[in-house]
């Protein structure tokens, strides 16, 4: 009796091993099949064949429902068919399918910043401020030392702000958080300068202050990058823009001062990067739109300067285009 019981137990154990092995093999085959469809889907996605990619990602997920990147890129594929502001059933279905796929990816991997960003972007494109803000704030919480995260959030607030003072302030705070985290980052000052410049169209009543705030951060950037011509170009453009945009309210002396500040900055940009075309065209614009008007008695002289700088711009632009053409040819031969 004891021997018979032992035999039955061994049979059951053998069956359990066979069943377990069979289950593992099925699992392996299922994952291999999922990876096959996922690889095909990625090829279609890279080639921008998004309908084919969607089909393959969905097949991959039937074989491996935990494949987080399949959900992610399934959502990205549906996003390609969504058109912001178009209120049709098909368009909203594409939006909802993108959100569903990205949400499932996030459920599997709640700390995946790429998925968080993509889902936030989708809600943003749908103008769902509350949901987008939650996701962007989560990105910052997960990686508070990443400077670009503050840019994303600041740009997001700026996109909704218009004349909304509260959102303008939130955007400003995000840019300043970036500066505080890395006060030696020239890019941080460039973003703040651009932010104040962009606000001018929404707050024309304080345009003078905004022009000057923007220029303040351009100057700070130039001190961090003394050999970079871009900050000096930005200073020159800022001083010109202020003189031109506010010409009806500025005094003669104020316009003259701004014109000279613009000229000095543009000449510095040219000194640092003689082959860059943009400083030359702004010198031409400066003479035409500022100096001709404040020195009408010297109009012929000023117009001659306009032509001189325009000719130099044309020459630099032509050489730049030729360099770019040659570089493209060289890349094509490799």
Order of alpha helices (4+ residues) and beta strands (2+ residues): alpha-alpha-alpha-alpha-alpha-alpha-alpha-alpha-alpha-alpha-alpha-alpha-alpha-alpha
